Amino acid sequence: MGERTLRRLLIIGSSAVVQQSSKLGAPKGSWLEQMLARKPRMLVTVALANKIARIVWALLVKQENHRAPVAAKA
Protein backbone atom coordinates (compact mmCIF):
# COMPACT_ATOMS: atom_id res chain seq x y z
CA MET A 1 0.00 0.00 0.00
CA GLY A 2 1.29 3.40 -0.90
CA GLU A 3 4.40 4.56 -2.67
CA ARG A 4 7.39 2.56 -1.37
CA THR A 5 10.00 5.24 -2.18
CA LEU A 6 8.00 8.02 -0.57
CA ARG A 7 7.40 5.92 2.53
CA ARG A 8 11.12 5.12 2.75
CA LEU A 9 12.07 8.81 2.43
CA LEU A 10 9.63 9.78 5.18
CA ILE A 11 11.13 7.14 7.50
CA ILE A 12 14.71 8.23 6.69
CA GLY A 13 13.88 11.88 7.37
CA SER A 14 12.03 11.06 10.56
CA SER A 15 14.86 8.86 11.82
CA ALA A 16 17.28 11.76 11.28
CA VAL A 17 15.04 14.05 13.34
CA VAL A 18 14.66 11.46 16.11
CA GLN A 19 18.40 10.77 16.15
CA GLN A 20 19.28 14.47 16.42
CA SER A 21 16.70 15.10 19.12
CA SER A 22 18.02 12.10 21.06
CA LYS A 23 21.55 13.55 20.92
CA LEU A 24 20.77 17.24 21.38
CA GLY A 25 17.48 16.94 23.23
CA ALA A 26 14.04 17.72 21.90
CA PRO A 27 12.40 21.04 22.79
CA LYS A 28 10.90 20.99 26.28
CA GLY A 29 7.30 19.83 26.36
CA SER A 30 7.23 19.00 22.65
CA TRP A 31 5.31 16.09 21.20
CA LEU A 32 8.60 14.46 20.22
CA GLU A 33 10.07 14.73 23.72
CA GLN A 34 6.96 13.20 25.28
CA MET A 35 6.92 10.32 22.79
CA LEU A 36 10.64 9.57 23.23
CA ALA A 37 10.19 9.45 26.99
CA ARG A 38 7.63 6.64 26.87
CA LYS A 39 7.94 4.81 23.52
CA PRO A 40 10.73 2.97 21.64
CA ARG A 41 12.73 5.08 19.17
CA MET A 42 11.64 3.14 16.08
CA LEU A 43 7.98 3.51 16.99
CA VAL A 44 8.49 7.26 17.46
CA THR A 45 10.25 7.39 14.08
CA VAL A 46 7.29 5.77 12.32
CA ALA A 47 4.81 7.96 14.22
CA LEU A 48 6.72 11.09 13.18
CA ALA A 49 6.80 9.93 9.54
CA ASN A 50 3.03 9.39 9.72
CA LYS A 51 2.54 12.84 11.23
CA ILE A 52 4.62 14.45 8.48
CA ALA A 53 2.69 12.53 5.81
CA ARG A 54 -0.64 13.74 7.24
CA ILE A 55 0.61 17.35 7.28
CA VAL A 56 1.79 17.09 3.66
CA TRP A 57 -1.51 15.52 2.60
CA ALA A 58 -3.52 18.30 4.26
CA LEU A 59 -1.36 20.96 2.61
CA LEU A 60 -1.80 19.38 -0.81
CA VAL A 61 -5.56 18.97 -0.46
CA LYS A 62 -6.12 22.51 0.86
CA GLN A 63 -3.48 24.00 -1.50
CA GLU A 64 -1.98 26.06 1.32
CA ASN A 65 1.50 26.91 2.52
CA HIS A 66 2.82 25.48 5.76
CA ARG A 67 2.48 27.73 8.79
CA ALA A 68 4.83 26.73 11.57
CA PRO A 69 3.09 26.52 14.96
CA VAL A 70 3.65 29.54 17.18
CA ALA A 71 5.78 28.74 20.23
CA ALA A 72 4.05 29.40 23.53
CA LYS A 73 5.70 32.04 25.69
CA ALA A 74 6.62 30.86 29.17
Backbone as JSON, one array per atom type, in Angstrom:
{
  "sequence": "MGERTLRRLLIIGSSAVVQQSSKLGAPKGSWLEQMLARKPRMLVTVALANKIARIVWALLVKQENHRAPVAAKA",
  "N": [[0.83, -1.18, 0.0], [0.56, 2.15, -0.86], [3.16, 4.44, -1.91], [6.28, 3.1, -2.18], [8.89, 4.28, -2.26], [8.44, 6.91, -1.41], [7.45, 6.43, 1.16], [9.73, 5.28, 2.31], [11.51, 7.47, 2.2], [10.23, 9.24, 3.95], [10.51, 7.83, 6.37], [13.32, 7.77, 6.59], [13.91, 10.52, 6.82], [12.48, 11.11, 9.17], [13.81, 9.46, 10.98], [16.26, 10.72, 11.09], [15.57, 13.12, 12.33], [14.67, 12.16, 14.82], [17.01, 10.95, 15.74], [18.76, 13.18, 15.98], [17.35, 14.68, 17.87], [17.5, 12.97, 20.0], [20.21, 13.05, 20.58], [20.78, 15.84, 20.94], [18.65, 16.69, 22.38], [15.2, 17.12, 22.56], [12.91, 19.88, 22.05], [11.64, 21.32, 25.06], [8.75, 19.93, 26.47], [7.67, 19.27, 24.01], [5.89, 17.39, 21.48], [7.5, 15.39, 20.43], [9.47, 15.02, 22.42], [7.89, 14.04, 24.53], [6.94, 11.66, 23.41], [9.36, 10.24, 22.99], [10.1, 9.81, 25.58], [8.44, 7.81, 26.5], [8.06, 5.8, 24.6], [9.46, 3.31, 22.31], [12.32, 4.12, 20.2], [12.14, 3.49, 17.41], [9.4, 3.2, 17.01], [8.57, 5.79, 17.56], [9.84, 7.06, 15.45], [8.41, 6.06, 13.21], [5.88, 7.03, 13.86], [6.35, 9.78, 13.73], [6.96, 10.03, 11.0], [4.48, 9.35, 9.95], [2.99, 11.48, 10.95], [4.16, 13.63, 9.6], [3.49, 12.9, 6.97], [0.69, 13.14, 7.08], [0.47, 15.9, 7.48], [1.59, 16.89, 5.1], [-0.24, 15.81, 3.26], [-2.6, 17.19, 4.0], [-1.82, 19.8, 3.37], [-1.51, 19.61, 0.6], [-4.11, 18.95, -0.24], [-5.63, 21.15, 0.65], [-4.3, 23.12, -0.66], [-2.47, 24.99, 0.45], [0.11, 26.96, 2.09], [2.67, 25.91, 4.37], [2.3, 26.71, 7.76], [4.23, 27.36, 10.4], [3.83, 26.18, 13.74], [3.07, 28.47, 16.37], [5.29, 29.24, 18.94], [4.69, 28.78, 22.37], [4.77, 31.3, 24.83], [6.66, 31.36, 27.78]],
  "CA": [[0.0, 0.0, 0.0], [1.29, 3.4, -0.9], [4.4, 4.56, -2.67], [7.39, 2.56, -1.37], [10.0, 5.24, -2.18], [8.0, 8.02, -0.57], [7.4, 5.92, 2.53], [11.12, 5.12, 2.75], [12.07, 8.81, 2.43], [9.63, 9.78, 5.18], [11.13, 7.14, 7.5], [14.71, 8.23, 6.69], [13.88, 11.88, 7.37], [12.03, 11.06, 10.56], [14.86, 8.86, 11.82], [17.28, 11.76, 11.28], [15.04, 14.05, 13.34], [14.66, 11.46, 16.11], [18.4, 10.77, 16.15], [19.28, 14.47, 16.42], [16.7, 15.1, 19.12], [18.02, 12.1, 21.06], [21.55, 13.55, 20.92], [20.77, 17.24, 21.38], [17.48, 16.94, 23.23], [14.04, 17.72, 21.9], [12.4, 21.04, 22.79], [10.9, 20.99, 26.28], [7.3, 19.83, 26.36], [7.23, 19.0, 22.65], [5.31, 16.09, 21.2], [8.6, 14.46, 20.22], [10.07, 14.73, 23.72], [6.96, 13.2, 25.28], [6.92, 10.32, 22.79], [10.64, 9.57, 23.23], [10.19, 9.45, 26.99], [7.63, 6.64, 26.87], [7.94, 4.81, 23.52], [10.73, 2.97, 21.64], [12.73, 5.08, 19.17], [11.64, 3.14, 16.08], [7.98, 3.51, 16.99], [8.49, 7.26, 17.46], [10.25, 7.39, 14.08], [7.29, 5.77, 12.32], [4.81, 7.96, 14.22], [6.72, 11.09, 13.18], [6.8, 9.93, 9.54], [3.03, 9.39, 9.72], [2.54, 12.84, 11.23], [4.62, 14.45, 8.48], [2.69, 12.53, 5.81], [-0.64, 13.74, 7.24], [0.61, 17.35, 7.28], [1.79, 17.09, 3.66], [-1.51, 15.52, 2.6], [-3.52, 18.3, 4.26], [-1.36, 20.96, 2.61], [-1.8, 19.38, -0.81], [-5.56, 18.97, -0.46], [-6.12, 22.51, 0.86], [-3.48, 24.0, -1.5], [-1.98, 26.06, 1.32], [1.5, 26.91, 2.52], [2.82, 25.48, 5.76], [2.48, 27.73, 8.79], [4.83, 26.73, 11.57], [3.09, 26.52, 14.96], [3.65, 29.54, 17.18], [5.78, 28.74, 20.23], [4.05, 29.4, 23.53], [5.7, 32.04, 25.69], [6.62, 30.86, 29.17]],
  "C": [[0.88, 1.24, 0.0], [2.56, 3.32, -1.72], [5.58, 4.17, -1.8], [8.52, 3.58, -1.19], [9.64, 6.41, -1.27], [7.97, 7.61, 0.9], [8.81, 5.79, 3.11], [11.75, 6.48, 3.06], [11.5, 9.45, 3.7], [10.26, 9.14, 6.42], [12.57, 7.61, 7.69], [14.77, 9.63, 7.3], [13.47, 11.91, 8.83], [13.09, 10.47, 11.48], [15.98, 9.85, 12.06], [16.83, 12.75, 12.36], [15.08, 13.41, 14.73], [16.08, 11.29, 16.62], [18.99, 12.08, 16.67], [18.64, 14.91, 17.74], [17.1, 14.2, 20.28], [19.39, 12.58, 21.53], [21.49, 14.93, 21.58], [19.63, 17.55, 22.34], [16.39, 17.63, 22.44], [13.6, 18.95, 22.69], [11.52, 20.61, 23.96], [9.39, 20.98, 26.02], [6.78, 19.52, 24.97], [6.64, 17.6, 22.53], [6.4, 15.04, 21.09], [9.26, 14.07, 21.54], [9.18, 13.79, 24.53], [6.92, 11.79, 24.72], [8.21, 9.56, 23.08], [10.78, 9.12, 24.68], [9.45, 8.15, 27.3], [7.52, 5.56, 25.8], [9.32, 4.49, 22.94], [11.03, 3.91, 20.48], [12.16, 4.76, 17.79], [10.15, 3.43, 15.96], [7.76, 5.01, 16.86], [8.85, 7.71, 16.05], [9.09, 7.19, 13.11], [6.12, 6.72, 12.6], [5.09, 9.36, 13.66], [6.56, 11.11, 11.66], [5.31, 10.01, 9.18], [2.49, 10.8, 9.92], [2.94, 13.79, 10.09], [3.78, 14.17, 7.23], [1.29, 13.14, 5.89], [-0.6, 15.25, 7.03], [0.74, 17.65, 5.79], [0.48, 16.86, 2.91], [-2.49, 16.68, 2.78], [-3.12, 19.54, 3.47], [-1.67, 20.81, 1.13], [-3.29, 19.49, -1.1], [-6.1, 20.4, -0.36], [-5.39, 23.54, 0.0], [-3.04, 25.24, -0.72], [-0.49, 25.92, 1.54], [1.56, 26.51, 3.98], [3.03, 26.68, 6.66], [3.02, 27.02, 10.01], [4.03, 27.12, 12.81], [3.83, 27.58, 15.78], [4.06, 28.95, 18.52], [5.1, 29.5, 21.36], [5.09, 30.11, 24.38], [5.53, 31.58, 27.13], [6.53, 31.99, 30.16]]
}
